[in-house]
């Protein structure tokens, strides 16, 4: 009953005219950004972080949540009509959705994606409402050794899972950890790795790194390497579903939600695994006649399931972000940076120290979900028109937004040099297939992990055995080792079987 009362108070805060306006603007902007190929929610949130610095914290978080949701919704439109996924989450949707569009069923594909996203998002938001406070209560009982091992788990999984190579993932993580060490030491107050530059005494701004790595690098990479690609757009049909489409879609929506929800809570990052799992499940469970449509005319289940899995994963990622302060994706890492910008540290104490903000944010997820359904179904024709914006204007706009936003933070020319230096690093990382998420995760969680390690060592009086004396810490060590060792054993095992 207490959760219901707090949620009602959250609705009272989120439903104020100014917060509703921020939610609507975030959803509309997120959808528009999701529709544009190549610009995902991480780029959008990173680009707009500096601009909202003067906005009240609750309104700002509601705005970013709207962008986060909207971009995930919008990504399906460009995947279905252009076969150009704006985000990796939409790759699977493109496989069947684009084939449906080529068969003249673009409207049905867009409708099942929008309704599936709404249903999965709503179910997942209910789960966040019910379980986030419980996780927060349990997390309060954890001490520094457990928190340090939790952060090591986040480092390991994000580095090992995101990107094709664990070595590249770890390299990206160490770049982030090194950037997090720049500035004054938390305990001794001594300057570290500043190179005598006064602007670096306060450390490198996470907002600046996020904008440089995502927004600036995205624009520069597109200009340098992607060139002028002419995409053919499939014809739009009326956005509606037949009775047969509904019958085939609703079990896929529920299965997709069930597959996606647990993955959002795991600090392994990414919607790729649940969406591919959902697609494989739908293909396996499809009736004989419907199965023939997979990979040919386009099967509606192949759009409905992965879209539901995608949105369930995205929403459930709020649980580890709010309760443990651990981001599980690019976008949640940047959202964590947004929280820290306001001096708010997500974690178990957040539900007591900033209860109004948290419950308003959760309530805004319900409101945003309804807004997005209203925005997506009737206005899909308008979103499609955004695809006609010439790429040079689009990327020039991103660079202007990023430059003005970062300069506005401290009015420092040094910040602009640093921004474009980080942008060049982001381009090189994309060029040589290094994942960028571990850099942000390492930079945000690195200083926190350092503080928890020092506290843990103080508790153990200088002995590292403190990590083996606590059951939860030992379990986390085993999980970290499993994440690092099991994939290699599985690879060797499959290679031996192939050789045999």
C-alpha positions as CSV (number, residue, x, y, z in Angstrom):
1,X,0.0,0.0,0.0
2,X,2.9,2.3,0.8
3,X,4.2,1.8,-2.8
4,X,0.8,2.8,-4.2
5,X,0.7,6.0,-2.0
6,X,4.2,7.0,-3.2
7,X,3.3,6.3,-6.8
8,X,0.2,8.5,-6.5
9,X,2.3,11.3,-5.1
10,X,4.7,10.7,-8.0
11,X,1.8,11.1,-10.4
12,X,0.8,14.3,-8.6
13,X,4.3,15.7,-9.2
14,X,4.7,14.4,-12.8
15,X,1.2,15.6,-13.8
16,X,1.9,19.3,-13.1
17,X,1.6,21.3,-16.4
18,X,5.4,22.1,-16.6
19,X,6.4,18.4,-16.0
20,X,3.8,17.2,-18.5
21,X,5.2,19.6,-21.0
22,X,8.8,18.4,-20.4
23,X,7.6,14.8,-20.7
24,X,5.8,15.6,-24.0
25,X,8.8,17.5,-25.4
26,X,11.1,14.6,-24.4
27,X,8.9,12.0,-26.0
28,X,8.4,14.0,-29.3
29,X,12.1,14.8,-29.5
30,X,13.1,11.2,-28.7
31,X,10.8,9.8,-31.3
32,X,12.1,12.3,-33.9
33,X,15.7,11.4,-33.0
34,X,14.9,7.7,-33.0
35,X,13.5,8.0,-36.6
36,X,16.7,9.7,-37.9
37,X,19.1,6.9,-38.8
38,X,22.3,6.7,-36.9
39,X,21.3,9.0,-34.0
40,X,20.3,6.9,-31.0
41,X,19.1,7.9,-27.5
42,X,22.6,8.0,-26.1
43,X,23.6,10.7,-28.7
44,X,20.4,12.6,-28.0
45,X,20.7,12.6,-24.2
46,X,24.5,13.4,-24.4
47,X,23.8,16.3,-26.8
48,X,21.1,17.9,-24.6
49,X,22.8,17.3,-21.2
50,X,24.5,20.7,-21.0
51,X,21.4,22.6,-22.2
52,X,19.2,21.3,-19.4
53,X,21.7,22.2,-16.6
54,X,19.6,25.2,-15.5
55,X,16.3,23.2,-15.5
56,X,14.9,21.9,-12.2
57,X,16.2,18.3,-11.5
58,X,12.8,16.5,-11.5
59,X,11.7,18.1,-14.8
60,X,15.1,17.4,-16.3
61,X,15.0,13.7,-15.4
62,X,11.4,13.4,-16.8
63,X,12.6,15.1,-20.0
64,X,15.5,12.6,-20.4
65,X,13.2,9.6,-19.6
66,X,10.9,10.8,-22.4
67,X,13.9,11.0,-24.8
68,X,15.1,7.6,-23.7
69,X,11.6,6.0,-24.4
70,X,10.9,8.0,-27.5
71,X,14.1,7.1,-29.3
72,X,13.5,3.4,-28.7
73,X,10.0,3.8,-30.2
74,X,11.2,5.9,-33.1
75,X,14.0,3.5,-34.1
76,X,11.5,0.9,-35.3
77,X,10.1,3.4,-38.0
78,X,13.4,3.9,-39.8
79,X,14.2,0.1,-39.5
80,X,10.9,-0.9,-41.1
81,X,10.7,1.8,-43.8
82,X,14.4,2.2,-44.7
83,X,16.1,-1.0,-43.3
84,X,18.4,1.4,-41.5
85,X,18.4,0.7,-37.7
86,X,19.1,3.9,-35.8
87,X,20.1,1.7,-32.8
88,X,21.4,-1.8,-32.4
89,X,18.2,-2.5,-30.5
90,X,16.3,-2.1,-33.9
91,X,18.5,-4.4,-35.9
92,X,16.2,-7.4,-35.4
93,X,13.1,-5.3,-36.2
94,X,14.6,-4.4,-39.5
95,X,15.0,-8.0,-40.5
96,X,11.3,-8.8,-40.7
97,X,9.8,-5.3,-40.6
98,X,11.5,-4.2,-43.8
99,X,10.4,-7.3,-45.6
100,X,6.8,-6.6,-44.5
101,X,7.2,-3.0,-45.8
102,X,8.4,-4.3,-49.2
103,X,5.4,-6.6,-49.3
104,X,3.1,-3.6,-48.8
105,X,2.4,-4.2,-45.1
106,X,4.5,-1.3,-43.6
107,X,1.4,-0.1,-41.7
108,X,0.8,-3.4,-39.9
109,X,4.6,-3.6,-39.0
110,X,4.6,-0.1,-37.6
111,X,1.3,-0.7,-35.7
112,X,2.6,-3.9,-34.1
113,X,5.9,-2.3,-33.1
114,X,4.1,0.7,-31.5
115,X,1.4,-1.4,-29.6
116,X,4.0,-4.0,-28.6
117,X,6.4,-1.3,-27.3
118,X,3.5,0.2,-25.3
119,X,2.4,-3.1,-23.7
120,X,6.0,-4.2,-22.9
121,X,6.9,-0.7,-21.6
122,X,3.8,-0.7,-19.3
123,X,4.3,-4.2,-17.9
124,X,8.0,-3.4,-17.3
125,X,7.2,-0.1,-15.6
126,X,4.8,-2.0,-13.2
127,X,7.7,-4.3,-12.4
128,X,10.0,-1.3,-11.8
129,X,7.3,0.2,-9.5
130,X,7.0,-3.1,-7.5
131,X,10.6,-4.3,-7.3
132,X,12.8,-1.2,-7.3
133,X,12.0,-0.2,-3.7
134,X,12.6,-3.9,-2.6
135,X,16.0,-4.0,-4.4
136,X,16.8,-0.6,-2.7
137,X,16.0,-2.0,0.7
138,X,18.2,-5.0,0.2
139,X,21.0,-2.9,-1.3
140,X,21.1,-0.8,1.9
141,X,22.3,-3.9,3.8
142,X,25.4,-4.2,1.5
143,X,28.8,-2.9,2.7
144,X,31.8,-1.5,0.9
145,X,33.3,-4.9,-0.1
146,X,30.0,-5.9,-1.8
147,X,29.6,-2.6,-3.5
148,X,33.2,-2.7,-4.8
149,X,32.6,-6.2,-6.2
150,X,29.3,-5.1,-7.7
151,X,31.2,-2.3,-9.6
152,X,33.8,-4.8,-10.7
153,X,31.0,-7.0,-12.0
154,X,29.6,-4.0,-13.9
155,X,33.1,-3.2,-15.4
156,X,33.6,-6.8,-16.4
157,X,30.2,-7.5,-18.0
158,X,30.0,-4.1,-19.8
159,X,33.5,-4.6,-21.2
160,X,33.1,-8.3,-22.0
161,X,29.6,-8.1,-23.5
162,X,29.7,-4.8,-25.4
163,X,31.8,-5.1,-28.5
164,X,33.2,-8.0,-30.4
165,X,36.4,-8.4,-28.4
166,X,36.9,-8.6,-24.6
167,X,40.4,-7.1,-25.0
168,X,39.0,-4.0,-26.8
169,X,36.2,-3.7,-24.2
170,X,38.8,-3.8,-21.4
171,X,41.0,-1.3,-23.2
172,X,38.0,1.1,-23.5
173,X,37.2,0.5,-19.8
174,X,40.8,1.4,-18.7
175,X,40.6,4.6,-20.8
176,X,37.5,5.5,-18.8
177,X,39.1,4.6,-15.4
178,X,42.2,6.7,-16.3
179,X,40.0,9.7,-17.2
180,X,38.1,9.2,-13.9
181,X,41.4,9.6,-11.9
182,X,42.2,13.0,-13.3
183,X,41.7,15.8,-10.7
184,X,42.1,16.1,-6.9
185,X,42.4,12.9,-4.9
186,X,39.2,12.3,-2.8
187,X,41.1,11.7,0.5
188,X,44.5,13.4,0.3
189,X,43.4,16.4,-1.8
190,X,46.5,16.1,-4.0
191,X,46.3,16.8,-7.8
192,X,46.5,13.7,-10.0
193,X,47.3,13.5,-13.7
194,X,46.4,17.2,-14.3
195,X,49.7,18.0,-16.2
196,X,49.7,21.4,-14.5
197,X,46.4,22.4,-16.3
198,X,44.2,24.3,-13.7
199,X,41.0,23.4,-15.6
200,X,41.7,19.7,-14.9
201,X,41.8,20.1,-11.1
202,X,38.1,19.6,-10.8
203,X,38.4,16.5,-13.0
204,X,37.1,15.9,-16.6
205,X,33.3,16.6,-16.8
206,X,31.4,13.5,-17.5
207,X,28.9,15.6,-19.6
208,X,31.8,16.7,-21.8
209,X,33.1,13.2,-22.3
210,X,29.5,11.9,-23.1
211,X,28.9,14.7,-25.7
212,X,32.4,14.2,-27.2
213,X,32.3,10.4,-27.4
214,X,28.7,10.1,-28.7
215,X,27.4,13.3,-30.4
216,X,30.7,14.8,-31.8
217,X,32.2,11.4,-32.7
218,X,28.9,10.3,-34.4
219,X,28.8,13.4,-36.6
220,X,32.5,13.3,-37.5
221,X,32.5,9.5,-38.2
222,X,29.5,9.9,-40.5
223,X,31.2,12.7,-42.5
224,X,34.6,10.9,-42.7
225,X,33.6,7.3,-43.3
226,X,29.9,6.8,-44.2
227,X,29.9,9.2,-47.3
228,X,26.7,9.8,-49.3
229,X,24.4,6.8,-49.1
230,X,21.1,7.0,-51.0
231,X,18.5,5.1,-49.2
232,X,15.3,3.9,-50.8
233,X,12.2,4.3,-48.7
234,X,9.4,1.8,-48.8
235,X,5.9,3.1,-49.4
236,X,3.7,3.8,-46.3
237,X,0.4,2.0,-46.0
238,X,-2.4,2.8,-43.5
239,X,-1.2,2.1,-39.9
240,X,-3.6,-0.6,-38.8
241,X,-3.7,-4.3,-38.0
242,X,-6.2,-7.0,-39.1
243,X,-7.8,-9.5,-36.7
244,X,-5.3,-12.1,-37.8
245,X,-2.4,-9.7,-37.1
246,X,-3.7,-9.1,-33.6
247,X,-4.0,-12.8,-33.0
248,X,-0.4,-13.4,-34.2
249,X,1.0,-10.4,-32.3
250,X,-0.3,-10.6,-28.8
251,X,1.4,-13.8,-27.7
252,X,4.7,-12.5,-29.3
253,X,4.3,-9.2,-27.3
254,X,3.9,-11.2,-24.0
255,X,6.8,-13.6,-24.8
256,X,9.0,-10.7,-25.8
257,X,8.3,-8.9,-22.6
258,X,9.1,-12.0,-20.5
259,X,12.4,-12.5,-22.4
260,X,13.4,-8.8,-22.2
261,X,12.5,-7.9,-18.6
262,X,15.2,-10.0,-16.8
263,X,18.0,-8.7,-19.2
264,X,17.3,-5.1,-18.2
265,X,18.3,-5.9,-14.6
266,X,21.6,-7.6,-15.5
267,X,24.6,-5.3,-15.4
268,X,25.7,-6.8,-18.8
269,X,24.3,-4.0,-21.0
270,X,22.6,-4.1,-24.4
271,X,19.3,-5.1,-25.9
272,X,20.9,-7.2,-28.6
273,X,20.8,-10.5,-26.8
274,X,17.1,-10.3,-25.7
275,X,15.9,-9.1,-29.1
276,X,17.8,-11.9,-31.0
277,X,16.5,-14.4,-28.4
278,X,12.9,-13.2,-28.9
279,X,13.3,-13.4,-32.7
280,X,14.6,-17.0,-32.5
281,X,11.8,-18.0,-30.1
282,X,9.1,-16.5,-32.4
283,X,10.6,-18.3,-35.4
284,X,10.7,-21.6,-33.5
285,X,7.1,-21.3,-32.1
286,X,5.5,-20.0,-35.3
287,X,2.9,-22.2,-37.0
288,X,4.0,-24.1,-40.1
289,X,2.2,-21.7,-42.6
290,X,3.4,-18.6,-40.7
291,X,7.0,-19.8,-40.4
292,X,7.4,-19.6,-44.2
293,X,7.0,-15.8,-44.0
294,X,10.2,-15.5,-41.9
295,X,12.9,-14.2,-44.2
296,X,10.6,-13.9,-47.2
297,X,7.4,-11.8,-47.1
298,X,8.1,-10.8,-43.5
299,X,6.5,-12.3,-40.4
300,X,4.6,-10.0,-38.0
301,X,5.8,-12.0,-35.0
302,X,9.4,-11.2,-36.0
303,X,8.6,-7.5,-35.4
304,X,6.2,-7.8,-32.4
305,X,8.4,-10.0,-30.2
306,X,11.8,-8.2,-30.6
307,X,10.2,-4.8,-30.2
308,X,8.5,-5.9,-27.0
309,X,11.8,-7.4,-25.7
310,X,13.6,-4.2,-26.6
311,X,11.3,-1.9,-24.6
312,X,11.0,-4.3,-21.7
313,X,14.8,-4.4,-21.4
314,X,15.1,-0.6,-21.7
315,X,12.6,0.0,-19.0
316,X,13.9,-2.6,-16.5
317,X,17.4,-1.0,-16.9
318,X,15.9,1.7,-14.5
319,X,16.1,-0.8,-11.6
320,X,19.9,-1.2,-11.4
321,X,20.3,2.5,-12.3
322,X,18.1,3.8,-9.5
323,X,18.7,1.3,-6.8
324,X,22.4,0.4,-7.2
325,X,23.7,3.4,-9.3
326,X,24.9,0.9,-12.0
327,X,24.2,1.7,-15.6
328,X,23.6,-1.3,-18.0
329,X,23.8,0.5,-21.3
330,X,25.2,3.6,-23.1
331,X,22.1,5.7,-22.4
332,X,21.7,4.7,-18.7
333,X,25.4,5.6,-18.2
334,X,24.8,9.1,-19.6
335,X,21.6,9.3,-17.4
336,X,23.7,8.5,-14.4
337,X,26.0,11.4,-15.4
338,X,22.8,13.6,-15.6
339,X,21.9,12.6,-12.0
340,X,25.4,13.4,-10.8
341,X,25.2,16.8,-12.6
342,X,22.5,17.7,-10.1
343,X,24.5,16.3,-7.1
344,X,22.3,13.3,-6.9
345,X,23.9,9.9,-6.6
346,X,21.6,7.0,-7.6
347,X,21.8,4.1,-5.2
348,X,19.9,2.5,-2.3
349,X,19.6,5.8,-0.4
350,X,17.9,7.5,-3.4
351,X,14.5,6.2,-2.5
352,X,14.7,8.0,0.8
353,X,16.9,11.0,0.0
354,X,15.2,12.0,-3.3
355,X,11.9,10.1,-3.0
356,X,9.9,12.8,-4.8
357,X,12.2,12.8,-7.8
358,X,12.3,9.0,-8.1
359,X,8.5,8.5,-7.9
360,X,7.8,11.4,-10.2
361,X,10.3,9.7,-12.7
362,X,8.6,6.3,-12.4
363,X,5.1,8.0,-12.8
364,X,6.4,9.8,-15.9
365,X,7.3,6.4,-17.5
366,X,3.6,5.5,-17.4
367,X,2.6,8.9,-18.8
368,X,5.3,8.8,-21.4
369,X,4.2,5.4,-22.6
370,X,0.7,6.6,-23.3
371,X,2.0,9.8,-24.9
372,X,4.2,7.8,-27.2
373,X,1.3,5.6,-28.3
374,X,-0.7,8.7,-29.2
375,X,2.3,10.3,-30.9
376,X,3.4,7.2,-32.8
377,X,0.2,5.7,-34.4
378,X,-1.6,8.8,-35.8
379,X,1.6,10.9,-36.5
380,X,3.8,8.3,-38.2
381,X,3.5,10.2,-41.5
382,X,5.0,13.3,-39.9
383,X,8.0,11.3,-38.4
384,X,8.7,9.8,-41.9
385,X,9.1,13.3,-43.3
386,X,12.1,13.8,-41.0
387,X,13.9,11.2,-43.1
388,X,14.1,13.8,-45.9
389,X,16.4,16.1,-43.9
390,X,19.8,16.2,-45.7
391,X,22.6,14.5,-43.7
392,X,25.0,17.4,-43.9
393,X,22.5,19.8,-42.2
394,X,21.7,17.1,-39.6
395,X,25.3,16.5,-38.6
396,X,26.2,20.2,-38.7
397,X,23.3,20.9,-36.3
398,X,24.6,18.2,-33.9
399,X,28.0,19.8,-33.8
400,X,26.6,23.3,-33.2
401,X,24.4,21.9,-30.4
402,X,27.3,20.1,-28.8
403,X,29.7,23.0,-29.0
404,X,27.3,25.6,-27.7
405,X,26.1,23.3,-24.9
406,X,29.6,22.4,-23.7
407,X,30.9,26.0,-23.9
408,X,27.8,27.2,-21.9
409,X,28.8,25.0,-18.9
410,X,31.9,26.9,-17.9
411,X,32.6,29.4,-20.7
412,X,36.0,27.7,-21.1
413,X,37.8,27.5,-24.5
414,X,39.9,24.6,-23.0
415,X,36.6,22.6,-22.7
416,X,36.1,23.0,-26.5
417,X,39.6,21.7,-27.3
418,X,39.0,18.8,-24.9
419,X,35.5,18.1,-26.5
420,X,36.9,17.8,-30.0
421,X,39.9,15.8,-28.8
422,X,37.5,13.3,-27.2
423,X,35.5,13.4,-30.4
424,X,38.6,12.4,-32.4
425,X,39.2,9.6,-29.9
426,X,35.5,8.5,-30.4
427,X,36.0,8.4,-34.1
428,X,39.1,6.2,-33.8
429,X,37.3,3.9,-31.4
430,X,34.4,3.5,-33.9
431,X,36.9,3.0,-36.8
432,X,38.7,0.2,-35.0
433,X,35.6,-1.3,-33.4
434,X,36.3,-0.4,-29.7
435,X,33.0,0.0,-27.7
436,X,32.4,3.4,-26.2
437,X,30.1,2.5,-23.4
438,X,32.9,1.1,-21.1
439,X,34.7,4.5,-21.3
440,X,31.6,6.3,-19.8
441,X,30.9,3.5,-17.3
442,X,34.6,3.4,-16.2
443,X,34.7,7.2,-15.8
444,X,31.5,7.4,-13.7
445,X,32.0,4.3,-11.6
446,X,35.8,4.4,-11.3
447,X,36.0,7.1,-8.6
448,X,33.1,5.4,-6.7
449,X,34.8,2.0,-6.9
450,X,38.0,3.6,-5.7
451,X,36.2,5.0,-2.6
452,X,34.5,1.7,-1.9
453,X,37.8,-0.2,-2.2
454,X,39.5,2.2,0.3
455,X,36.6,1.8,2.7
456,X,36.6,-2.0,2.3
457,X,40.4,-2.2,3.0
458,X,39.9,0.0,6.1
459,X,37.3,-2.4,7.4
460,X,39.7,-5.3,6.7
461,X,42.6,-3.4,8.3
462,X,44.6,-3.5,5.1
463,X,43.8,-7.2,4.3
464,X,42.2,-8.2,1.0
465,X,40.7,-11.2,2.8
466,X,37.7,-9.0,3.7
467,X,36.3,-9.8,0.2
468,X,36.4,-13.5,1.0
469,X,34.8,-13.2,4.4
470,X,31.4,-11.9,3.2
471,X,29.1,-14.3,1.4
472,X,27.6,-11.8,-1.1
473,X,31.1,-10.6,-2.0
474,X,32.3,-14.2,-2.6
475,X,29.2,-14.9,-4.8
476,X,30.0,-11.7,-6.9
477,X,33.7,-12.8,-7.3
478,X,32.5,-16.2,-8.6
479,X,30.1,-14.4,-11.1
480,X,32.9,-12.1,-12.3
481,X,35.2,-15.1,-12.9
482,X,32.3,-16.9,-14.7
483,X,31.8,-13.9,-17.0
484,X,35.5,-13.9,-17.9
485,X,36.1,-17.6,-18.2
486,X,32.9,-19.4,-19.3
487,X,32.6,-17.7,-22.8
488,X,36.2,-18.8,-23.6
489,X,35.6,-22.3,-22.4
490,X,32.4,-22.5,-24.5
491,X,34.4,-21.2,-27.5
492,X,37.1,-23.8,-27.1
493,X,34.5,-26.5,-26.6
494,X,32.6,-25.6,-29.8
495,X,35.9,-25.4,-31.7
496,X,36.9,-28.9,-30.6
497,X,33.5,-30.3,-31.5
498,X,33.8,-28.7,-35.0
499,X,37.3,-30.1,-35.4
500,X,36.1,-33.6,-34.3
